[in-house]
Amino acid sequence: MKNIIYLGFYTVSNDKKKRNHCLAAVNKMNYIAEVLKNLGFFVTILSPSWTNQENEFKFFKSEKIFLNDDSQVVFSPSFNIKIKSNFKPYLFKIFLSFLWTTIYLIKNKDVDLVIAYHQPMLSVPIFIAKKFRNFKLILEVEEIYSDVWKQRKLFTILEKKLIQSADSYIFSTHTLVDKINNIKPYIISYGELKHNKQKVEKYKDKIHLVFAGSFDPIIGVLESINVAKYLDKNYHLHIIGFGKQKETENVLNLINEVNRNSSCQVTYDGCLKGDDYIEFIQRCHIGLSTISKRKGFIDSVFPSKILSYLCNNLYVVSSDLKSVVESPFSHLIKFYNEDNPESIAKAIKEIKIDENYDKFLEEEIKKIDEKFRKDLLNLINQNDRF
């Protein structure tokens, strides 16, 4: 069995150390690791994630956890420390994490292929390790971060060099192909293609809508809440997700305001994960992805929540982002063309609920999943040294 290192900020579901991670990235990594395992590879997920607890000093050694017979996760060492004024211990955590990651990549000479979940912060460990080892690098590019942080010149330079250093790519959307303008081999992975059987009965009283994910205003949570103003009492909108304190306050305040002036009820139902998340959204009928087209950089990003909705048997209403319109899922999505709540509400009202929709989705997702598995194996085989 051949070995692959899969590098990225990862954590396990029962993590008590609060390691730094992005839930969407972890879900995507879980899916690709599962595909690699099914293709016959042993996968080592290498996680440089540092701990985020603010306690009295406590050091954690590097930790190895076997996920199953064909995969494991190896965490970098880290430490907890009580943050004091004018002292930023996370800089030491990052340095320790990146130093350890670099050494790990150099020392593991039996692995000649590294798949790295794109994060410009990992540029330096990858550059240094590749100088010593010259392993093949498949870079999983979800988005171009410098499109957002253009003012950070060093950040932009590192990201560009990291992208150029890759031998091949896993892009999150076709729109990134033209953006990077690179003739190296690539495949497209839009996200986790794992259809979930309906575990719970859907709501019967009304048509239930759900917006799930980050409360960052860029992602469109406020637009989704405002949609309730143009819907009647036959609809119920659920908001589930997370955000910074101010973002969450804005969400709750807007929900209260909308509920005072509309017959469509809006509720905030917390931040759900795992089976709780799946069961909750499966009770709903329609998932909302309301990222504004006015945010130009977002056109090269495929919203992960769309696949989450589809894989759990929901209809999807989305803005007509180029990345979504050109995806293999476009025929499964109801698009709205104008960036305003009234247009979104119109698209919602045009959806006719079909009780056999889950069976149709299962077949469609299976086709796209099978193609990705073949594409990934072909991409790996193109790396001659592997």
N, C-alpha and C positions, 0 to 999 in steps of 0.2 A: 504493500500500500504506500503510495507516494504522499509526502507531507507538504502542506501549504500553510504559510503564516498569513493570517488575516489581521491586519493592523487597524485599529480604530478605537475611539473612546467608547468603551463598552462596559456594561455592568449586568449583573444577574438580577432576577426579579425580587429575590429576598435579601438584597444588599442592605446591610445595617450600617455600613461605613459611609453611606451617602456619596459614592464616587461620582465624579463629574461625568455627565453623559447627556445625550439628547435622545429622548424616547423614540422618535422617528428613525434615527440612525440605528439604534439598537434593534428595532424591529426589522429594518432592512438587512442588517448584518446577520440576524438570526435566519432570515430566509435564504440568503446567499450561502451561508454556512451549511444549511440543511441541503441545499442543492449540491454543493461540493461533496458533502458526505455521501449523498445518494449516487454521485458519479464515481465513487470509489476512492476518494481522497481522505486522509486524516487531516483535520483542520485544527490548528492552534490559533485561537483568537488572542492576539497580543494587545492588551489594554493598558495604555499609559495613564488611565484615569486616576486622578488623585482624590483623596478624601476631602469632604467639605464640612466636617463637623467643627464647631468652635468650642472645644473642650480644653481641659488641661492637657499638657503635652502627653502624647502617646504615639509610639512609633509602630508602624505595621510593616512587616517583612513582605517580600514578594510572595504571592499566593497563587497556587495552581488548583483549579477546580475542574474535575472531569464532568463534562455535560452529558456524555454518553460514551459508548465504546469507540466512536469515531471522531470525537471532538473534545477539546478542552479549552479553558480560558486561563491565561496567565496574567495576573495583575502586577503592576509595578509597585515597588515599595512606596509608602507615603506616611504622613503623620498628621495628627490633630494638634492644634495649639490654640489657645485663647487669644483672639485678636485684640491688640492694644492700639491705642491711638498712634497714628503716624507710623505704624508698622504693618508691613504687608507680607505675611509669611507665605502666601500662596506663590510668590515668586520663587521661594526656595523649594516648594512642592513641585513646581513646574520644572525647575532645573534638575531636581532629583529624578523625576519621572522621565525626562527626556534623555538624561545621561544613561539611566538604566535601560531604556528602550534601545538606544544606540548600541550599547554593549551586547544586549540580547541578540540583535540582528546580526552583529559581527560574529558572535561566538557560535551561532547555530549554522554551521557550515554544511549540514546535511540537507538544508532547505534552500533550493535555488529559485523559488518563486514566492514573491510577496504580493498579496493584494492589499492595497491600502485605501481605506475610506478617506476621501479627500478632505483634508483639514490643513490649511497653510501652516498652522503651528507645528505640524509634524515634519515640515520641510527639512529643518536642520538635522534631526536624527536620521532621516532617510538619506539625505545627501552624504553625510559622513559615513554611514554604514555601507552605502552603495560604492563609495570610493574604495573601501577595504574588501568588499565581497563581490561587487558587480553582479548582484542577483538580478533576475528579471522582475520588473515592477509593472503590475497591472493597477492603474489608478482608477478608483471608483469616484467619478466626478458627479456630484449631485447638483452643484451650482457653482457659479463664479463669484466668490465672496468679494473680490475687489470691485465688482459692479456696485456693491452697496457701500463699501469702505474705501472709496476712491482717494480720500484725503490721506490715508495711511500708506505712504509711498513704499516703505520697507515691506509692509504686509503684501502689497501688490507685486513687488519684485519677487518675493519668496514664492508667492502663489504661481506666478508665471514660470519660474524656474522649476518648481515641483511638477507642474503639468508637462513641461518640456522634457523632463528627465524620465518620464514614464515610457515603457516599451509598448504598451497598449492600454486601452481604456474600457471601462464600463460606464457609459453615460446614462444619466437619468432621463434624458429626452433627446429626440433628434435635433432639436434646436441648438444644442450644445456643439454638434458636429461642425456647423458653419461658424459658430462663435470662436471655437478654438482653432479651426482651420488647420487641422493636422491630418496627414495621410497615413498615420500609423493605424494598425488594426483596432477595431472597436466593436462593441455590441451595445445594445440598449437594454437597461433594466429599469422599468418604471417603478418597481416596488415589489412588495410581498404578494405573490400570486398564489395564495392559499385560500381556496373557497371554504367557508365554514358552514356546515349544515345548520339549519334553523333549530336552535336549542329551546327557544321560548316562543310563546304565542305573541303575535303582534297586537298592539292596542286596537280595540274595536270601537271605542267611543268616538274618536276623531281621527283625522289624518295627522300623524305626529312627525314633526320636522326636527332635525338635530344639526347643530353646529358643534363640531368637536375639534379641539386643538388649542393652539397658542392664542392668548389674548393680545398679542402684539397687533397694534392697529393696522399694520401692513397686511396682515393675513385676512382681514375682513370681518372680524367678529361684530363690529359695530354696525356694519351694513346689514348683516344677517338679522340682528335684533330689530333694526328699523323696518325690516320687511313685514313684521307683524302689524304695522299700521295699515297695511293694504290687504290683510287677510281677515276673514270673518271667524265666528265662533266655532266653525267646523275644523279649525286647525289649532294645534298646540306646538309651540316652538320650545325645544330644550337646548340649553347652552351647557356644554360640559368641557372643561379644559383648565388651563392654568395660565398664570401671568404674574408679572411683578405686582407689588401691592397697589400702586397707582393704577395700573391697567385693570386689575380686578375691581377696584373701587369704581372706575369708569363704567365697566360692564354692569355691575350691580345697580348703579345709579340710573343707567339708561334703561335697564329692565324695569325698574320701578316706575320710571316716567312713561314708558310705552304701555305698561299694564294699566295705568290710569286713563289712557286715552284710546285703547283699542280693545276689540272683543276677542282677538286672538290672544290666548294666554301665553306668556313667556316665563320660563322658570330656569333658574341656575341650579344644576343638579350635581355640582362638584367636579372634582378631577378623578376620573375613573381609569383603572388600569386592568390589564389581563382579562380574566373571565368576566369580571364586573363590567368592564367596558364593552366587551362583545355582547353580553346579554342585554345591556342597556340599549345599544344602538340597534340590535336586532328587533327590539320591540317597536322601533320607529319605522316609518315608511320611506322618508325622503331625507337624504343628507345634503347639506349645503356647503359648497366651496365658493366663497364669495370674494376671492382676491381681485382687487381692482386692476384693470388693464392699464390704468394711469400710472401704476408703479412699473416703469419701463423695464427694469432689471428682472422683474419677476417672470417675464415672458420665457426665460430659459429654465424655469423651474417647473417640474410636474408636481402638483400638490399631493403629498402622500395620503392625505385623508380621502381622496377620491377612490383609491384602491381599497382602503379600509372600509368604506361604505359599500362598494361593489362586492367585496368578498364576504360581506355580512348581509347581503340580500336587500340592499336599499337602492331605490332610485337616486340618481344624483342630478342636482342642479348646479351648474357651473358657469362662470364667465367664459367667453370664447377666447381664452388664452391660446396663443399659437401652439404651445407645447401640448395642450390638451386636445385641441382640434386635430392636430397631426398625429395623435397617438392611436394605437390599435383599439382603444376603448371608446373612441368618439361616438360610435354608433350606439353606445349604451348610456349616453349622457344627454340631458336636456340643457341646451345652452340658452343663455340670455345675452342680448347684444348691447344693451345700454347699461352703463355703470350707475344704476340707481335702484332703490328698493322697490319701486313700482314695477320696473321691468323684471326684477327677480320674482316678485309675487305673481306676475303674469305667467312666467314659465312654470312656477309651482302649480298653479291652477290648471294648467294644460296636461298635467300628468294623470293618467288613468291607471289606478292600481290594479294589478293582475295577480291573482293568488298563485299562479304557476311561475312567477317571475324568477324565483330562486333556482328552479331547474334549468331555465334558460341561461342564467348567469353562470351556473356551475359548468355548463358545457363550453361557454365562451371563454371563461377564465382558464379552463384546462387546456384549450388549444394554444393560448398565448404562453402559458407556463411551459408547455412541452417545447415550443420553439425556443424559448430562452435557455432551457437546459441544453439543447443541442448547440446553440450559439456559444454558450459558455465553455463547453467542452472543446469546441473547435478553436476558440480563442486561446485556451490553455495549451492546446497541442501546437499552436503556432509558435510558441516560445521554445525554440530549438533545444536549449540547454536543459529543459525540464524533462 
